[in-house]
Amino acid sequence: MQRGICNCVCTLVEKIEVWSCGAFLAFLLALSRVYVGVHYPFDVVSGVLVALIAFLLVR
């Protein structure tokens, strides 16, 4: 029983690490798009909002 609980906690911690790394990389990518001048800040924020809404609907 003890081992099963530990495995669940480790899995949850690993998921949090993966999601935070992914979110950080997405943030850097969005920031680079604005910095390079390819997109306006409003475009990037709109894209992030659309992605979050799609994520919440699919999840």
Backbone as JSON, one array per atom type, in Angstrom:
{
  "sequence": "MQRGICNCVCTLVEKIEVWSCGAFLAFLLALSRVYVGVHYPFDVVSGVLVALIAFLLVR",
  "N": [[0.82, -1.2, 0.0], [1.88, 1.25, 0.82], [3.86, 1.66, -1.09], [2.4, 2.11, -3.45], [1.19, 4.61, -2.98], [3.44, 6.25, -2.9], [4.35, 6.01, -5.53], [2.26, 7.3, -6.9], [2.52, 9.93, -5.98], [5.06, 10.58, -6.89], [4.61, 10.45, -9.62], [2.8, 12.55, -9.91], [4.41, 14.74, -9.18], [6.32, 14.59, -11.2], [4.68, 15.13, -13.41], [3.95, 17.76, -12.88], [6.44, 19.0, -13.08], [7.03, 18.58, -15.8], [4.88, 19.95, -17.06], [5.38, 22.55, -16.1], [7.86, 23.09, -17.27], [7.15, 22.98, -19.98], [5.3, 25.1, -20.1], [6.98, 27.22, -19.49], [8.75, 27.17, -21.69], [6.91, 27.74, -23.73], [6.2, 30.32, -22.99], [8.68, 31.63, -23.36], [8.93, 31.32, -26.13], [6.71, 32.8, -27.04], [7.46, 35.32, -26.11], [9.77, 35.7, -27.6], [8.7, 35.94, -30.16], [7.48, 38.44, -30.08], [9.67, 40.04, -29.47], [11.35, 39.73, -31.7], [9.77, 40.9, -33.54], [7.89, 39.77, -35.14], [5.27, 39.36, -34.42], [2.6, 41.3, -32.97], [2.18, 42.32, -29.51], [-0.52, 41.97, -28.71], [-1.43, 40.01, -30.49], [-0.01, 37.78, -29.62], [-0.93, 37.48, -26.97], [-3.63, 37.02, -27.49], [-3.46, 34.58, -28.86], [-2.48, 32.95, -26.8], [-4.67, 33.01, -25.04], [-6.66, 31.78, -26.61], [-5.51, 29.25, -26.87], [-5.52, 28.41, -24.18], [-8.28, 28.29, -23.66], [-9.02, 26.31, -25.48], [-7.56, 24.17, -24.42], [-8.81, 23.86, -21.91], [-11.38, 23.12, -22.71], [-10.95, 20.69, -24.04], [-9.76, 19.15, -22.14]],
  "CA": [[0.0, 0.0, 0.0], [2.76, 2.41, 0.93], [4.56, 1.85, -2.34], [1.47, 2.68, -4.42], [1.03, 6.04, -2.7], [4.69, 6.91, -3.31], [4.37, 6.07, -7.0], [1.31, 8.33, -7.34], [3.08, 11.24, -5.66], [6.18, 10.81, -7.82], [4.03, 10.71, -10.92], [2.23, 13.89, -9.87], [5.52, 15.68, -9.18], [6.9, 14.58, -12.55], [3.75, 15.82, -14.31], [4.06, 19.19, -12.6], [7.71, 19.45, -13.65], [6.92, 18.59, -17.27], [3.98, 21.03, -17.43], [6.02, 23.85, -15.88], [8.89, 23.29, -18.31], [6.44, 23.28, -21.22], [4.74, 26.46, -20.01], [8.11, 28.17, -19.56], [9.21, 27.22, -23.08], [5.88, 28.44, -24.51], [6.35, 31.73, -22.65], [9.87, 32.14, -24.05], [8.62, 31.38, -27.56], [5.83, 33.94, -27.24], [8.26, 36.52, -25.89], [10.69, 35.87, -28.73], [7.92, 36.39, -31.32], [7.28, 39.88, -29.93], [10.99, 40.67, -29.51], [11.85, 39.74, -33.08], [8.91, 41.79, -34.31], [7.05, 38.99, -36.04], [3.89, 39.54, -33.98], [2.31, 42.31, -31.96], [1.86, 41.7, -28.22], [-1.93, 41.57, -28.68], [-1.53, 38.75, -31.22], [0.52, 36.71, -28.77], [-1.86, 37.29, -25.85], [-4.83, 36.39, -28.04], [-3.12, 33.18, -29.12], [-2.4, 32.25, -25.52], [-6.03, 32.85, -24.53], [-7.34, 30.76, -27.43], [-4.92, 27.95, -26.51], [-6.0, 28.04, -22.86], [-9.68, 27.91, -23.77], [-9.05, 25.0, -26.15], [-7.06, 23.2, -23.46], [-9.83, 23.62, -20.9], [-12.5, 22.43, -23.34], [-10.56, 19.32, -24.38], [-9.39, 18.46, -20.9]],
  "C": [[0.86, 1.26, 0.0], [3.44, 2.71, -0.41], [3.66, 2.48, -3.41], [1.27, 4.17, -4.23], [2.26, 6.81, -3.16], [4.75, 7.05, -4.82], [3.42, 7.14, -7.52], [1.88, 9.72, -7.11], [4.22, 11.56, -6.62], [5.64, 11.14, -9.21], [3.45, 12.12, -10.98], [3.33, 14.95, -9.92], [6.16, 15.74, -10.57], [6.0, 15.31, -13.54], [3.85, 17.33, -14.13], [5.34, 19.74, -13.2], [7.63, 19.56, -15.17], [6.03, 19.74, -17.73], [4.63, 22.39, -17.22], [7.12, 24.12, -16.91], [8.24, 23.66, -19.64], [5.87, 24.69, -21.23], [5.85, 27.5, -20.11], [8.63, 28.29, -20.99], [8.19, 27.94, -23.98], [5.96, 29.94, -24.25], [7.56, 32.34, -23.36], [9.63, 32.26, -25.55], [7.74, 32.58, -27.87], [6.59, 35.26, -27.09], [9.2, 36.77, -27.06], [9.96, 36.36, -29.97], [7.71, 37.9, -31.28], [8.62, 40.59, -30.09], [11.52, 40.78, -30.93], [11.01, 40.64, -33.97], [8.01, 41.07, -35.29], [5.57, 39.18, -35.71], [3.79, 40.71, -33.02], [1.99, 41.62, -30.64], [0.41, 41.22, -28.13], [-2.15, 40.24, -29.39], [-1.1, 37.58, -30.33], [-0.43, 36.43, -27.61], [-3.14, 36.63, -26.33], [-4.61, 34.91, -28.31], [-3.05, 32.36, -27.84], [-3.79, 32.02, -24.95], [-6.8, 31.79, -25.31], [-6.81, 29.37, -27.06], [-5.41, 27.49, -25.13], [-7.45, 27.6, -22.88], [-9.8, 26.54, -24.43], [-8.59, 23.9, -25.21], [-8.13, 22.85, -22.42], [-11.03, 22.88, -21.47], [-12.17, 20.96, -23.61], [-10.3, 18.52, -23.12], [-10.63, 17.99, -20.22]]
}
